[in-house]
Amino acid sequence: MTVTVESRPTPRERFSAIHRALRDRICLLIYPPGTALSEAELAREFGVSRTPMRRVMQALENEGLIETTPNVGSMVTSVELKSLRDAYALRMKLAELLGDLNPASMLDAITATLRELLAECQPLSGQVDVRALAQISHRLQDEILHLSGNAEYRQVSEVLYYKTIRAYLEILPELNWAAEVVAQADEITEILASLAAGDVRAVGFIRRNHIARTLNRITSFMLGDHD
């Protein structure tokens, strides 16, 4: 009789899981700007000691998602238009470099995932579900980063994505929902066409244009041009 022993997550895997969970809560506004985060309470929730939780909090602070003040604690940061524009500008430049930095050659798995994401967009056009559309956006970002073999590029791009996406998700319920779903589906469709042609560089420019249009919608909303 063979006994299967379940492997325990490594410290790195545990850190990654907690970090992703808290980052998603901030981006999905489960923790809106100004929310106080208790290191001790979160450590108890996730069943870890204060030391690994402190590392997670430091990572979130380095990404600009929280701010820790001595004798006050950690709070979720607000999104300021100036810093948002700067971050989006850098995201656009990085997107243009996608095909120049050791592009991936194995595209079949990425293509298959993108087809799944496109199918998941279809039922959302008539059903407002911010979390579902956010998850599609997150997974699309992951797949796009898989197109680059440059680890530093992936790390910087990921940090900027999560730093900026929460501003979009915050106003998403106030936008034309059906149009936003169509925009996401159109981006995936265009990327699939470029991947079919083996043109990773074109994917970067498709992404760049999508980022620019998203920034325009956010800026218009924050400046009160949405009425």
Secondary structure by P-SEA (a helix, b strand, c coil): cbbbbbbcccaaaaaaaaaaaaaaaaaaccccccbbbbaaaaaaaacccaaaaaaaaaaaaaaccccccccccbbbbbbbaaaaaaaaaaaaaaaaaccccccccccaaaaaaaaaaaaaaccccccccaaaaaaaaaaaaaaaaaccccaaaaaaaaaaaaacaaaaaaaccccaaaaaaaaaaaaaaaaaaaaaaccaaaaaaaaaaaaaaaaaaaaaaaacccc
